[in-house]
């Protein structure tokens, strides 16, 4: 090896090792279920005024969604039931209810579903939720031209603890 060549080679090796370790850390972090990015965050930012209008409409309507999450077990899916009421406590039937559900510790695994009208303001769906703990549920209720959005937190116990 030529005299004085070891320094450039050493610097090149340090840079290659540094870049390689950064790539490795990025790969490990991107495959972690606990790491999550808000879906379509750029489009949500572009349509921020629409989100603010939906929040204002939701506040004006004053509806309430009361969720109940029953976790499933391996081989059996769980269920989500929600009762939708207006500001006076009267149940709301005939609405379209959609939900985005995610466990707080595994927010990258997001479940979406449309709840079926079970009558008397109750809406139900099957949900592949098996992890006990706190869940965030994002509801969008639509009836006619009225749209109501709300986020709820539910602490779901394991099926055997109920």
N, C-alpha and C positions, 0 to 999 in steps of 0.2 A: 504494500500500500504506500502510496506517495506520502511524503512527509507533509503534515498540515491538512490532510484530507479527512482526518478523523473528526474534526469539529463540524464541518458541514454534514457529514454522515450522521453524527450524533444529534445534531439539531433536526435533521430530517426524520430520524427515528422517533424523537420526542414528539414532533408534530404528528406523525402517522399514528403513534400510540394514543395521543390525545384525541385525535379525530375518531379513531376506532372506538375508544371508550365512550365518547359522546354518542356515537351511533348506537352502541350497545345499550346505553342507558335509555335512549329514546325508544328503542324497540321494546325493552322491558316495560317502560311506562305506558306505551300505547297498547299493550296487551293486558293491562291490569283492569279488572272489572270495576274496581273502586274509582278509577279515573273516568270522568265523563265531561263531555263538552255539550253545551246546550244545542239541541238539533236545530239546524237552519238558523243559527244565530245571526248571520249576516242579513238574511231576509227579514228576520224579526226586527233588526235595527233599522232597516230601510222602511219598514211598515210600522214604526213605533207610534205614529199618530193614530193608526188604526187600533193598536193595542190600548192606547189611552182612551179612545172612544168606546171600546168594548168595556173597559173598566168603569167608565162613567155610566154607561147603559146598565151594567150589572149593579152598580150602586143605586141607580134610580129604581130598578125593578125590586131590589131588596129580597130576592129569592134566597132560599137556603137549600143546601144539599147535605143530607146526613148520611154518610157512608158507613157500611159495615163490611169488613173484609174477613172472609173465612179462608185461611190458608189451606192449600192442598197438601198432599203427601206424595212421595214417589209413586207414580202410577195413577194418581188421582188429582185432577185439577181443583183449584180453589174456586170460590165464588165471590163476587162483589155485588152487593145490593146497595142501592141508594134511594132515599126518600127525598123527593123534591117538593118543597112547599113555597108558597108565595109569602109576602111580607106579613100577612095576617095569620099564617099557619095553615092555610087551606092547601091541600095537596094538589099538585099540578099533574094532570094526566095528558097523554097524547103528545108528549114532547120527544124530541130526539136527544139522547144523552150519550155523549162520547167521553171517554176517559183515557188519560195517559197516566200510567202507574209506574213508579220506580221505587225500589228499596233504597234508602239513604246510603247504605254501605256499598251498594252495587249499582250506582246510578247509571252506568253505561248500558245496563240491560233494561230497556224501557218497553213496557207492555202497553199496547193500545187495544181498545175494544169499544164496541157500541153496545150499550145496555138496552135490553128489550123491555118494553112496557109490560109490567106484570099486573097492572091495574091499581087503582087507588093511590096513584102517585109513587108507586114502587117500581124500580127498574132493576133488572138483574142481568148478569153475564157470567160466563165462566172465565176464569183468569188463571193463567199458569204461574201463580204466586205460591212459593213454598218456603221462602225465607222469613223467619220470625223477626220482629223488630219494627222500626218506624218506616212507614211507607208514605210517599208523597203522591197524592192523587190530584190530577188536574182535570176538572170537569168542564165541558162545554155543553150547555143545555140550550136547545133551540126549539121554540114553539111559535109557529107563524113567523112574524118578522122580529119577534123578541129573541135576543141572544143574551145568555148569562154565563159568565165564566167565573170559576172559583177554584182555589187550591185548598186542599185539606190534608192534614197529617193524621195518620191512623197508626196506632201501635197494635200490631197484629201478633197475637200469641200463637205458639205452636198448637197444632190440632189436639194434641194430648193434654194440653194445659187448660182446655176450655171446660 
